[in-house]
Amino acid sequence: FDTPDIEAAFKNAQELGLNFKDTEIQSIPTFWEKGIRYFNIYGPNGETIEFCQIAK
């Protein structure tokens, strides 16, 4: 899922008690033009769900 505010999405996911794959927000500075920040959670069937914010 794309989000305009990755920190707010991460905090909201923590408050909801979601099952995280990563313990912190990850970053790939060379992905897209100016980088991307993301985190993953596990969905109800064990699938990985990614939340990301493309740097502008």
N, C-alpha and C positions, 0 to 999 in steps of 0.2 A: 504494500500500500504506500502511496506517496503521501507525504505530510509536509506542510510548510514549517513546522516547528518540531523537530525530532526530540528535543529535550522535554517538551510538554507531553508528547506521545509516550515517551519512555516513563515519565513520572506517572502518567495516567495508568499505564500498563502495570507498574509496580503497585499502585494503590488498589488496582483491581485484583491483585494477587495472581497474575498470569504466570505461567510456567516459562521462564526464559531459557533460551538456548545459550545466549551470551549474557555475561554479568554486567556489561557496560556497552555504551554506544561505540560501534566500530567505525572506522574511517578508511576510505581508499582515495587518497588525494589525486591519483592519476586517472580515475574513472570519470567519465564525462569531461566536460571542458574544465571545470574547477573543482572536481571531486564530488564525493558522495559520503554521507554519513548514514548509518543504518543500525538496526538491531533486529534480532529474530526471537520469536516466541514459538512454543509448540501449541498447535491447535488441539481441539478435542479428540481428534483421531490420530494424534502424534505427528501430523504434518507440520512442516516448518512454514511459518508465516513471517514475512519480512516487512518492516516499516522502514522507509528511506526518505531522505531529504537530499535533493540534488543542490549543491552549492551554486549560488548565483553571483 
